[in-house]
Amino acid sequence: MAAIDEHGTGELWVFGYGSLMWRPGFDVLERVPARLIGLHRALCVFSHVHRGTPERPGLVLGLDRGGMCRGIAYRVAAGKRAQTIAYLRGREQVTSVYLETMRRIELEDAARRQVRALCYIVDRGHVQYAGRLSLAECVHYVRQGHGRSGPNREYVLEAVRALEALGYRETALHLLAERLGQHETVVRHHDSGIGIELPDA
């Protein structure tokens, strides 16, 4: 994996696929819908800090191998590069469950620009890697999860809202949101899975 150079002098692109989509927390010059090939969004990380505790873990999103992920790309000024990386490390790497790397993404703008962006990919060897869970297991962990950043349930609902704002849905994530209640699905296209096994029809 390509390493990130926090001491670089150029602008920085950051790829957000989870809470960074609705709450980046850093200054940006540009915000563009984007997609990443070769990794997909999945509720595959047990949360011990932000949305749960070690005793009662929640579930948060990670980038796992295979497929494709749509999210948001943020362009950061060169002068804010080191500050932004430090902020993201403090936020994403509390328990070092993610691998910090640079990956090529495609911006979904008129020019279809391709850039290299900072991404946080789940470490499959980490104790918090949840793997592929059933829908019932996901409901259980999300309902019990509550951590430093609030209830796990709100995290899932915010993720669904962010995806709908981009104009698409991910079937399994939407189904989980509906099981959690108080969410009316409004977008019905661009279906894709997120690493939750759906029940038989």
C-alpha positions in Angstrom: 0.0 0.0 0.0 1.2 3.5 -0.8 2.1 5.4 2.3 0.9 9.0 3.0 3.5 11.7 3.4 2.2 14.1 5.9 5.2 16.4 5.2 4.4 16.7 1.5 4.0 20.1 0.1 1.0 19.6 -2.3 -2.7 19.7 -1.9 -4.3 16.6 -0.3 -7.4 14.7 -1.4 -9.3 12.7 1.2 -11.9 10.0 0.4 -14.9 9.8 2.8 -17.2 6.8 2.8 -18.6 6.8 6.4 -19.0 9.6 8.9 -16.6 11.8 6.8 -19.4 12.1 4.3 -21.6 14.1 6.6 -19.1 15.4 9.1 -15.6 15.9 7.7 -14.4 18.1 10.5 -11.6 19.8 8.5 -11.4 22.8 6.0 -11.9 21.9 2.4 -11.4 23.7 -0.9 -13.7 21.3 -2.9 -16.2 18.6 -2.2 -16.9 16.1 -5.1 -18.8 12.8 -5.3 -16.2 10.1 -6.1 -15.8 6.4 -6.4 -13.1 3.9 -5.5 -12.6 0.7 -7.4 -11.4 -2.5 -5.7 -12.9 -1.8 -2.2 -16.4 -1.7 -0.9 -18.1 -0.1 2.1 -19.1 -2.6 4.8 -20.3 -2.6 8.4 -17.2 -4.7 9.3 -15.6 -2.8 12.2 -16.5 -3.3 15.9 -16.6 0.1 17.5 -15.0 0.3 20.9 -14.7 4.1 21.2 -16.9 6.3 18.9 -20.1 4.2 18.7 -19.5 1.5 21.4 -17.3 0.2 24.1 -15.2 -3.0 24.4 -17.9 -4.4 26.7 -20.8 -3.4 24.4 -19.3 -2.9 20.9 -21.1 -1.1 18.1 -20.6 -1.4 14.4 -19.1 1.1 12.0 -18.1 1.2 8.4 -14.8 0.2 6.9 -13.4 -0.2 3.4 -13.1 -4.0 2.8 -11.6 -5.8 -0.2 -13.5 -6.2 -3.5 -16.2 -4.3 -5.4 -16.6 -0.6 -5.6 -17.5 2.3 -3.2 -19.1 5.6 -3.9 -18.4 8.4 -1.4 -17.1 12.0 -1.2 -13.7 13.3 -2.1 -12.4 16.4 -0.3 -9.6 18.7 -1.6 -7.5 20.2 1.1 -5.2 23.2 0.7 -1.4 22.4 0.8 -1.1 24.6 3.9 -3.6 22.5 5.7 -2.2 19.1 4.7 -0.3 18.2 7.8 -3.0 19.6 10.1 -5.7 17.6 8.3 -3.7 14.3 8.4 -3.1 14.8 12.1 -6.8 15.4 12.7 -7.8 12.3 10.7 -5.3 10.1 12.6 -6.7 11.3 15.9 -10.2 10.6 14.8 -9.8 7.4 12.7 -6.9 5.7 14.4 -7.8 5.7 18.1 -7.4 1.9 18.1 -5.4 1.5 14.9 -8.1 -0.6 13.2 -7.6 1.1 9.8 -4.7 1.0 7.4 -3.8 4.5 6.2 -3.0 4.5 2.5 -3.2 6.5 -0.8 -5.5 5.1 -3.5 -6.6 6.3 -6.9 -10.2 7.4 -7.0 -12.4 8.8 -9.8 -14.2 12.1 -9.2 -17.8 12.0 -10.4 -17.6 15.4 -12.1 -17.9 16.5 -15.7 -14.1 15.9 -16.3 -14.1 12.5 -14.5 -10.7 13.5 -13.0 -8.6 10.8 -11.4 -6.7 11.7 -8.3 -4.8 9.9 -5.4 -6.6 10.3 -2.1 -6.0 9.4 1.5 -8.2 6.4 2.5 -8.7 4.4 5.7 -9.0 0.7 4.9 -10.0 -1.9 7.5 -7.1 -4.0 8.8 -8.5 -7.6 8.5 -5.9 -8.8 11.1 -7.2 -6.4 13.8 -9.2 -7.7 16.7 -12.0 -5.3 15.8 -12.5 -6.6 12.3 -16.0 -8.0 12.4 -16.0 -9.7 9.0 -19.3 -10.5 7.3 -22.2 -10.4 9.8 -25.9 -11.4 9.4 -28.6 -8.8 9.4 -29.7 -9.9 12.9 -26.2 -9.6 14.3 -25.9 -6.1 12.8 -29.2 -5.0 14.4 -28.0 -6.4 17.7 -24.7 -4.5 17.7 -26.1 -1.3 16.4 -28.9 -1.2 18.9 -26.6 -1.8 21.9 -23.8 0.5 20.6 -23.2 3.9 22.2 -19.8 5.6 22.5 -17.9 8.9 22.5 -19.6 10.2 19.3 -23.1 9.1 20.3 -25.5 6.2 19.6 -24.6 3.7 16.9 -28.2 3.8 15.5 -27.8 7.5 14.6 -24.6 6.7 12.8 -26.3 4.1 10.5 -29.2 6.5 9.8 -26.8 9.3 9.0 -24.9 7.1 6.6 -28.2 6.2 4.8 -29.1 9.9 4.6 -25.7 10.8 3.2 -26.0 8.1 0.5 -29.5 9.2 -0.4 -28.2 12.8 -0.8 -25.8 11.4 -3.4 -28.8 9.9 -5.2 -28.4 6.2 -4.6 -28.9 3.4 -2.0 -27.2 0.3 -0.7 -29.8 -2.3 -0.2 -28.4 -4.0 3.0 -27.6 -0.7 4.7 -31.1 0.6 3.9 -32.7 -2.6 5.2 -30.7 -2.3 8.4 -31.9 1.3 8.8 -35.5 0.2 8.3 -35.1 -2.5 10.9 -33.8 0.2 13.3 -37.0 2.2 12.7 -37.8 5.9 11.9 -36.4 5.8 8.4 -38.4 6.0 5.2 -36.4 4.9 2.2 -36.7 7.5 -0.6 -34.2 6.4 -3.2 -34.7 3.1 -5.1 -31.8 2.8 -7.5 -28.0 1.9 -7.7 -28.5 -1.1 -5.3 -25.4 -2.7 -4.0 -24.5 -4.7 -0.9 -22.4 -3.6 2.0 -21.2 -6.8 3.6 -24.4 -7.8 5.4 -26.0 -11.1 4.5 -29.6 -10.5 3.5 -32.3 -13.0 4.6 -33.9 -15.2 2.1 -36.9 -13.7 0.3 
